[in-house]
């Protein structure tokens, strides 16, 4: 029954599907009429706040290079990649800056690219971010991926081994799709609401209206322009209007509150937070937050928002930045444990439980709190447990029975001895 599948599933050594033929979602004018692209979306406070929060959080996490050592791992401080990722990826940037840039590109364009610079031994000696809107990804006639980067009118072609490509959510596993393009109508409505509010207050927060008279106005355009010049705009607020020739002013627009303008803007903030999966309280919307649930929302932000992004970055770096002989033995990893820490009392209670039950040493705790370790000869590396902890077979009725049996054997030995 599966004969028809023969010849369909093949090795992916020479794929023939072209990346350029994959579905695409275009920027441009939204239904609200506002133009939406990656740069215009960042002019809205909600999008800017969401992108900044995620990018800064990921960039601030410690990023180290490790190797497997038995059942554990140890840092590879002497590895060339350690300094590149932890300190200085290139002479112009810090590690924080390049990771913040990578996350910004992912959140706005759905893809992040960095050019990889290697020495003659194949070690990475530099990473430089590339603008996603100048990059084209496709396959050549043999099915191999290539990257075309257009800079100052010149197209530079790069092989897949020369580019650290981190794709976001996508359909083909090669290219990610821009969250801004996918949600352009929601973002466009927010832009339109902000523009409406700006124009409203530019008109002195006064609804538009009509100037009427029982007579005939020979040049209505001149009258309207004169009225707008004299009384329009916030700079003309509180001026006393002088109406001539029987003119009367009558407002015809709905008051701003009746149009539920503030409710619309508030909902759009929630909508944009939904796009980027950021809790509203992190963009200063506390309407649905309280002292009791903010901590849980913050933990949810780490687990459901930040963690998928850092796993995506880690795996892309592990695949592209290590030499073939190092893959499977070396890896890079973010340390997100600091984001999961509770308040001081909760941390101390947790550390106490860990030390008392033997899965933390004093120095383990001091390292997590960024404190200097205690010398090993003073007991800093000891793993301790409470003295009343017994193996299960020694507890309860079984232990009493074993004790009686051992006492009986001892009596027999004493009698034999005498």
C-alpha angles and dihedrals in degrees: 000000000000096000091108090062094061110113093019102087106055138158112282095230092113109021116185102196111110120228091214090063093059118111115275134197115215131214122224137092116006126212089264089059095248118129111240127196136137094277099041091048090058088061089070113086096225095053092043091050094048094047093045094049096050095041094048093045094053092042092052096055116102111255118198138174115235141179128207113258113184108299092343141042138247133202118259098215091163095053113109091232093057094071092042094055100030102040122002124006092181138353092269103048145047123226090255092054097051093046091048088051092048092052093047090053091048094050095047105030101021092233135071125198133190127180111233117220115198135182126228092277092056096252117142110248100168146014123201122185117234125207110253094215090061095049128091121189122198144132129264126224091281093052095253119140119246133182121220114196117189114207125169092343094308121108116218117198118214131185122232090255089060097053131066099210117187110185124197127212109329145149103241103039091241106070129037124215125236114255087209092056093046092051100033094127093054092046091042091055089053091050090048092050091052091048090049091051091048093051091044093057092039084063090056090263087285120135117239118262146163135269109219136182136175090232133062124277112212096198110024093169091058091049092049093048092047091051092049093048092050102041109013124100132036091275090067096050118140094016115146111245117226113203119198135193094020095303117165127194119219125178113224105175125090116258113263093246092054090055087059089232095160092048090053093051092047092051091050090055089056090046093054091046086054091054094054095031094237120149108247093234089066090064091048097265102131098165093110099030132090138176090265099052105034092083091052091048090051091051089048088053090056095045101041103027112025101032097059090050095050092046089052091051094044094052093046090051093046090052098046110028104049125075117247091253090057099047112110091020103058130041143163122236138181119225107225096164092101090064091057095055116119128207121311097264093049091050093050092049090050093048091050091053090049094051094044092051097045103245094103128049122204090255092050088059094044091053091052089051091047093245128140113265124250115244115268092236088058092056100261094135098043120121108216137186136189115275093230092063109111134181112265094247090060095055130094127346093347091059092050091050092048089048093053091047091050091049091051092051089050091054091051090051091051093050092049090050094052 
